Amino acid sequence: MVPLLGRVTIVTGAAQGIGRGIARCLACDGADLVLADLNEQGVREGAEEIRVLGRNALAVTCDVTDPAQVRELVERTLDRFATIDILVNNAGVMGAPGWQDEACSRPVDWDSAFEVNLKAVFLCAEAVAPHMIARQSGKIVNISSSAGRRPSPYYPHYHASKAGVISYTQCLALQLAPHSINVNAICPAMVWTPMSEDVHRWRRELQDQPGQDDRETFLDRLRQRCPLQRETTPEDIGWAVAFLVSDRARNITGQTLSVDGGAVMT
C-alpha cells in the first residue's frame, strides 16, 4: 500500500534538516515533491534523493517571505504537475543573521522570526488555497516547535513566532474546513540540524553552559529531558507529517501534534 501515491507536495525549507527528512518520508509513501528553499544546492541534492526513491521531484529556489516568489513557486508547481495536493510549511529561522553573536533578542530578530516563521506560512497557504478550494480537497501542515508551547528566557522572538503558527493553524483550519481542506501543525522537539547546531554553539559560548562540548553531549541532555529518553529525528517529524496528510487523518483538523518524546504534554 502506498498511501500518498502521486500526491503533489510542496515542502518549504526543504534543503536540509527537518524539511529534507519530511520530503524523504513523503516520497517513501508515494508523494511527488517540490522542494523549496533559498539554498539552491541543497534543494537540488534533495530532489535527487527523491528521484532515487522513484518519485518525481522539482527543486525551486525560493524566498518564502517574498509574495512574488511564492506565487512563482506555485505557478512552477502547477506547470510541472498540474495540481497541488499538500503543502508543508517548514521554513524557519532562529533570528536575523548574527543572532548567534548576541546575548539578547534584537528588534531585527523579531522582524526576521515573524517574517519567516509566521508571515511566510500565511503567504504560502494563501497562494495554494485557491487551487485546493477549486478541487475541494487538500492538506496543509505547518511546522511549529515545542518552543511555541512553553516559554524560555532565551530568544523570546522565536518562541512567540512559533506560538503564532499554532494560533494561525487553528484560524486557517476554520477558514478552509468548508472546502474539505485539513490544516494541522506539528511541534517538534529540538532536532540536530544546522540551526540547532547554532543554538548549541550560542548556549555554550554566550550562556556559559558547561558540558555541551559536542553533538552527543548536547543530544544526551535533550534525551534526559523527555520521558522516552531518545532524540527526535527529521524522520520522526516526517512520518508524523505523512500521517496527517494521509486519508487516515481525514477527520483531523485544527490540531497541533507534539513530536518530542513526551517532553511537552498538553
VOPAGU-2260 file (C-alpha; in pm, 1 decimal, decimal comma):
REM VOPAGU-2260
SITE   aa  ch    i         X         Y         Z
SITE  MET   A    0       0,0       0,0       0,0
SITE  VAL   A    1     130,9     343,5     -99,3
SITE  PRO   A    2     -90,6     593,1      86,2
SITE  LEU   A    3      29,2     911,4     -88,3
SITE  LEU   A    4      82,7     775,1    -437,6
SITE  GLY   A    5     116,6    1059,6    -687,5
SITE  ARG   A    6      12,0    1334,6    -448,2
SITE  VAL   A    7     193,1    1656,2    -529,2
SITE  THR   A    8     352,7    1811,0    -223,9
SITE  ILE   A    9     533,0    2140,8    -168,7
SITE  VAL   A   10     778,3    2139,8     122,6
SITE  THR   A   11     939,4    2471,7     216,5
SITE  GLY   A   12    1272,1    2484,3     395,1
SITE  ALA   A   13    1349,3    2155,6     223,3
SITE  ALA   A   14    1722,8    2192,0     160,4
SITE  GLN   A   15    1833,7    2029,8     484,0
SITE  GLY   A   16    1733,9    1915,1     831,0
SITE  ILE   A   17    1368,2    1859,1     912,2
SITE  GLY   A   18    1241,1    1971,8     571,1
SITE  ARG   A   19    1459,7    1729,3     382,8
SITE  GLY   A   20    1361,6    1449,4     619,8
SITE  ILE   A   21     993,1    1528,0     563,7
SITE  ALA   A   22    1042,9    1516,0     187,1
SITE  ARG   A   23    1212,3    1174,9     206,9
SITE  CYS   A   24     934,1    1025,7     419,6
SITE  LEU   A   25     659,0    1155,9     193,9
SITE  ALA   A   26     840,2    1021,0    -111,0
SITE  CYS   A   27     863,4     681,1      56,5
SITE  ASP   A   28     484,2     694,8      88,8
SITE  GLY   A   29     449,8     771,1    -282,2
SITE  ALA   A   30     427,4    1151,0    -299,7
SITE  ASP   A   31     583,8    1362,7    -573,6
SITE  LEU   A   32     781,8    1650,7    -424,7
SITE  VAL   A   33     850,6    2016,9    -486,7
SITE  LEU   A   34    1142,3    2117,9    -264,8
SITE  ALA   A   35    1163,3    2493,0    -199,5
SITE  ASP   A   36    1442,9    2676,5     -22,1
SITE  LEU   A   37    1686,8    2965,1     -59,0
SITE  ASN   A   38    1965,8    2705,9     -63,3
SITE  GLU   A   39    1978,1    2612,8    -432,3
SITE  GLN   A   40    2237,2    2339,2    -394,9
SITE  GLY   A   41    2051,2    2186,2    -102,0
SITE  VAL   A   42    1719,4    2157,2    -283,9
SITE  ARG   A   43    1889,0    2017,5    -594,7
SITE  GLU   A   44    2057,4    1749,1    -385,8
SITE  GLY   A   45    1731,5    1681,1    -202,6
SITE  ALA   A   46    1542,3    1647,9    -530,2
SITE  GLU   A   47    1795,9    1393,6    -649,8
SITE  GLU   A   48    1739,4    1191,7    -330,5
SITE  ILE   A   49    1367,0    1186,9    -409,3
SITE  ARG   A   50    1429,8    1066,7    -764,8
SITE  VAL   A   51    1648,7     785,3    -632,8
SITE  LEU   A   52    1346,1     679,8    -426,3
SITE  GLY   A   53    1149,6     650,5    -750,1
SITE  ARG   A   54     938,0     963,6    -723,0
SITE  ASN   A   55     919,5    1282,9    -927,5
SITE  ALA   A   56    1084,2    1591,9    -782,9
SITE  LEU   A   57    1123,1    1960,9    -864,6
SITE  ALA   A   58    1378,7    2185,7    -695,0
SITE  VAL   A   59    1281,0    2553,4    -665,1
SITE  THR   A   60    1498,2    2829,0    -521,7
SITE  CYS   A   61    1251,6    3047,8    -333,0
SITE  ASP   A   62    1240,2    3316,1     -66,3
SITE  VAL   A   63     912,5    3235,0     107,6
SITE  THR   A   64     891,8    3585,6     256,8
SITE  ASP   A   65     857,7    3732,8     -93,6
SITE  PRO   A   66     498,0    3712,6    -222,3
SITE  ALA   A   67     611,9    3723,4    -585,3
SITE  GLN   A   68     849,7    3430,9    -536,3
SITE  VAL   A   69     581,5    3232,9    -354,0
SITE  ARG   A   70     343,5    3289,1    -644,4
SITE  GLU   A   71     614,9    3172,3    -883,3
SITE  LEU   A   72     668,0    2861,4    -669,2
SITE  VAL   A   73     300,0    2775,3    -701,6
SITE  GLU   A   74     297,8    2850,2   -1076,1
SITE  ARG   A   75     602,3    2631,3   -1139,2
SITE  THR   A   76     441,7    2350,2    -939,0
SITE  LEU   A   77     122,6    2372,4   -1141,9
SITE  ASP   A   78     314,1    2393,6   -1468,9
SITE  ARG   A   79     501,2    2074,0   -1381,3
SITE  PHE   A   80     235,8    1869,7   -1203,4
SITE  ALA   A   81     -97,4    2044,1   -1281,9
SITE  THR   A   82    -212,5    2019,0    -920,2
SITE  ILE   A   83    -116,3    2079,4    -557,5
SITE  ASP   A   84    -240,6    1826,6    -303,8
SITE  ILE   A   85     -27,1    1902,3       1,9
SITE  LEU   A   86     163,3    2197,9     146,6
SITE  VAL   A   87     414,9    2159,8     428,9
SITE  ASN   A   88     525,2    2495,4     570,8
SITE  ASN   A   89     860,6    2411,1     726,3
SITE  ALA   A   90    1090,0    2708,2     653,6
SITE  GLY   A   91    1214,9    2870,4     972,0
SITE  VAL   A   92    1488,4    3080,1    1132,0
SITE  MET   A   93    1606,6    3149,6    1485,6
SITE  GLY   A   94    1652,6    3518,6    1412,1
SITE  ALA   A   95    1824,5    3763,6    1179,9
SITE  PRO   A   96    2181,1    3694,4    1062,3
SITE  GLY   A   97    2419,2    3730,5    1353,2
SITE  TRP   A   98    2167,6    3631,8    1620,7
SITE  GLN   A   99    2419,9    3374,8    1749,4
SITE  ASP   A  100    2655,2    3656,7    1845,9
SITE  GLU   A  101    2406,0    3838,2    2067,4
SITE  ALA   A  102    2310,1    3763,1    2426,6
SITE  CYS   A  103    1960,4    3916,2    2388,9
SITE  SER   A  104    1690,2    3948,1    2125,0
SITE  ARG   A  105    1724,3    4244,4    1891,7
SITE  PRO   A  106    1435,8    4417,2    1710,9
SITE  VAL   A  107    1572,7    4276,6    1384,6
SITE  ASP   A  108    1544,5    3924,0    1530,1
SITE  TRP   A  109    1175,7    3981,4    1600,0
SITE  ASP   A  110    1126,4    4106,5    1244,9
SITE  SER   A  111    1309,2    3811,0    1090,6
SITE  ALA   A  112    1144,1    3543,4    1305,6
SITE  PHE   A  113     793,9    3668,4    1238,4
SITE  GLU   A  114     866,1    3726,8     868,2
SITE  VAL   A  115     994,5    3373,2     803,9
SITE  ASN   A  116     830,3    3163,4    1074,8
SITE  LEU   A  117     480,5    3311,9    1059,8
SITE  LYS   A  118     416,8    3552,7     771,6
SITE  ALA   A  119     565,0    3307,7     519,5
SITE  VAL   A  120     325,9    3038,4     644,9
SITE  PHE   A  121      40,7    3275,3     564,6
SITE  LEU   A  122     183,2    3365,3     222,2
SITE  CYS   A  123     228,1    3003,1     115,5
SITE  ALA   A  124    -111,1    2895,3     246,5
SITE  GLU   A  125    -283,8    3186,0      73,6
SITE  ALA   A  126    -108,2    3100,2    -251,9
SITE  VAL   A  127    -213,2    2733,0    -261,4
SITE  ALA   A  128    -559,0    2771,3    -106,0
SITE  PRO   A  129    -745,1    2877,7    -424,6
SITE  HIS   A  130    -624,7    2565,3    -605,6
SITE  MET   A  131    -724,1    2339,9    -317,4
SITE  ILE   A  132   -1060,1    2513,8    -282,1
SITE  ALA   A  133   -1131,4    2464,1    -652,5
SITE  ARG   A  134   -1078,7    2089,7    -604,6
SITE  GLN   A  135   -1249,2    2080,8    -260,6
SITE  SER   A  136    -952,5    1885,7    -130,7
SITE  GLY   A  137    -613,0    1948,6      23,7
SITE  LYS   A  138    -382,4    1908,4     321,7
SITE  ILE   A  139    -168,1    2173,5     491,3
SITE  VAL   A  140      77,6    2103,3     772,5
SITE  ASN   A  141     259,2    2388,2     945,9
SITE  ILE   A  142     577,0    2310,3    1137,5
SITE  SER   A  143     575,1    2495,9    1468,7
SITE  SER   A  144     802,2    2395,3    1759,4
SITE  SER   A  145     792,0    2282,0    2118,4
SITE  ALA   A  146     914,5    2639,5    2176,5
SITE  GLY   A  147     566,8    2753,2    2074,4
SITE  ARG   A  148     416,4    2563,6    2366,6
SITE  ARG   A  149     649,3    2654,6    2650,7
SITE  PRO   A  150     835,4    2973,2    2745,8
SITE  SER   A  151    1206,1    3035,4    2779,9
SITE  PRO   A  152    1417,7    3331,7    2887,4
SITE  TYR   A  153    1621,8    3284,0    2568,5
SITE  TYR   A  154    1526,2    3402,4    2216,1
SITE  PRO   A  155    1165,3    3501,4    2300,4
SITE  HIS   A  156    1118,3    3620,1    1941,7
SITE  TYR   A  157    1145,0    3259,3    1824,5
SITE  HIS   A  158     905,4    3123,8    2088,6
SITE  ALA   A  159     648,1    3393,0    2009,9
SITE  SER   A  160     665,1    3333,5    1634,9
SITE  LYS   A  161     615,8    2959,6    1676,8
SITE  ALA   A  162     322,4    3013,6    1913,8
SITE  GLY   A  163     174,7    3227,7    1638,4
SITE  VAL   A  164     199,4    2933,3    1397,8
SITE  ILE   A  165     -21,0    2725,8    1629,7
SITE  SER   A  166    -283,4    3000,1    1651,5
SITE  TYR   A  167    -278,5    3068,6    1278,4
SITE  THR   A  168    -314,8    2696,3    1207,0
SITE  GLN   A  169    -641,3    2692,4    1401,4
SITE  CYS   A  170    -769,6    3003,9    1222,1
SITE  LEU   A  171    -681,2    2862,9     882,1
SITE  ALA   A  172    -840,1    2528,8     968,1
SITE  LEU   A  173   -1168,5    2706,8    1036,2
SITE  GLN   A  174   -1143,5    2906,8     713,6
SITE  LEU   A  175   -1075,8    2604,9     492,8
SITE  ALA   A  176   -1285,3    2336,4     663,6
SITE  PRO   A  177   -1594,8    2410,9     448,1
SITE  HIS   A  178   -1381,7    2314,4     147,2
SITE  SER   A  179   -1269,6    1977,0     287,3
SITE  ILE   A  180    -914,3    2102,5     343,9
SITE  ASN   A  181    -733,7    1981,6     654,8
SITE  VAL   A  182    -489,0    2212,0     834,0
SITE  ASN   A  183    -274,6    2093,1    1122,9
SITE  ALA   A  184      52,9    2176,6    1296,0
SITE  ILE   A  185     342,3    1976,4    1437,3
SITE  CYS   A  186     562,4    2082,4    1728,2
SITE  PRO   A  187     898,8    1906,7    1705,1
SITE  ALA   A  188    1146,1    1888,8    1987,9
SITE  MET   A  189    1488,5    2023,0    1904,5
SITE  VAL   A  190    1631,8    1813,9    1622,8
SITE  TRP   A  191    2003,3    1815,1    1541,6
SITE  THR   A  192    2012,6    2035,3    1230,6
SITE  PRO   A  193    2237,6    2322,2    1119,3
SITE  MET   A  194    2002,1    2561,3    1301,9
SITE  SER   A  195    2008,2    2366,2    1628,4
SITE  GLU   A  196    2385,5    2340,8    1597,5
SITE  ASP   A  197    2389,2    2721,8    1601,4
SITE  VAL   A  198    2169,0    2717,4    1913,2
SITE  HIS   A  199    2408,6    2472,2    2076,0
SITE  ARG   A  200    2705,5    2694,7    1997,0
SITE  TRP   A  201    2519,8    3005,8    2121,0
SITE  ARG   A  202    2434,8    2848,3    2455,2
SITE  ARG   A  203    2785,5    2722,1    2503,5
SITE  GLU   A  204    2961,7    3046,5    2416,8
SITE  LEU   A  205    2726,2    3318,7    2538,1
SITE  GLN   A  206    2538,8    3147,2    2819,3
SITE  ASP   A  207    2848,5    2971,4    2953,6
SITE  GLN   A  208    2672,3    2638,1    2988,3
SITE  PRO   A  209    2928,8    2368,6    3061,1
SITE  GLY   A  210    2907,4    2010,3    2938,5
SITE  GLN   A  211    2777,9    2094,5    2589,1
SITE  ASP   A  212    3100,2    2035,7    2402,5
SITE  ASP   A  213    2976,8    1815,4    2120,0
SITE  ARG   A  214    2672,5    1682,3    1941,3
SITE  GLU   A  215    2636,2    1367,8    2152,1
SITE  THR   A  216    2661,0    1556,9    2480,6
SITE  PHE   A  217    2401,7    1804,4    2359,8
SITE  LEU   A  218    2163,1    1530,7    2245,9
SITE  ASP   A  219    2215,5    1339,3    2567,7
SITE  ARG   A  220    2093,9    1642,4    2762,6
SITE  LEU   A  221    1784,4    1653,0    2541,1
SITE  ARG   A  222    1719,0    1281,3    2597,2
SITE  GLN   A  223    1728,3    1332,9    2971,7
SITE  ARG   A  224    1450,0    1591,2    2943,7
SITE  CYS   A  225    1196,1    1365,4    2771,8
SITE  PRO   A  226    1018,2    1060,2    2915,2
SITE  LEU   A  227    1109,2     835,1    2621,0
SITE  GLN   A  228    1475,1     934,6    2662,9
SITE  ARG   A  229    1560,4     941,3    2295,9
SITE  GLU   A  230    1635,9    1214,0    2047,4
SITE  THR   A  231    1389,1    1334,1    1785,2
SITE  THR   A  232    1499,7    1288,7    1423,3
SITE  PRO   A  233    1388,1    1454,3    1097,5
SITE  GLU   A  234    1224,6    1123,2    1005,3
SITE  ASP   A  235    1018,1    1128,0    1326,3
SITE  ILE   A  236     873,5    1457,2    1205,8
SITE  GLY   A  237     841,2    1326,8     850,5
SITE  TRP   A  238     633,2    1024,4     944,7
SITE  ALA   A  239     405,1    1241,5    1159,0
SITE  VAL   A  240     350,1    1466,8     858,9
SITE  ALA   A  241     288,8    1162,5     639,1
SITE  PHE   A  242       9,3    1053,2     871,3
SITE  LEU   A  243    -155,2    1396,2     889,5
SITE  VAL   A  244    -163,6    1434,2     509,8
SITE  SER   A  245    -296,5    1083,8     450,2
SITE  ASP   A  246    -658,4     973,6     420,0
SITE  ARG   A  247    -620,7     809,7     760,7
SITE  ALA   A  248    -629,3    1160,5     912,4
SITE  ARG   A  249    -926,4    1280,3     709,6
SITE  ASN   A  250   -1121,1    1389,0    1018,6
SITE  ILE   A  251    -833,3    1567,9    1193,7
SITE  THR   A  252    -802,8    1943,9    1150,5
SITE  GLY   A  253    -700,0    2243,9    1359,6
SITE  GLN   A  254    -483,2    2024,2    1580,2
SITE  THR   A  255    -123,0    2052,8    1698,5
SITE  LEU   A  256      77,1    1733,9    1742,4
SITE  SER   A  257     389,2    1731,9    1959,0
SITE  VAL   A  258     667,1    1501,2    1838,8
SITE  ASP   A  259     915,7    1527,7    2122,2
SITE  GLY   A  260     934,3    1201,8    2316,6
SITE  GLY   A  261     681,9    1333,3    2568,3
SITE  ALA   A  262     881,6    1641,0    2668,4
SITE  VAL   A  263     574,8    1865,1    2640,2
SITE  MET   A  264     239,7    1712,9    2728,9
SITE  THR   A  265     -86,3    1902,7    2678,4
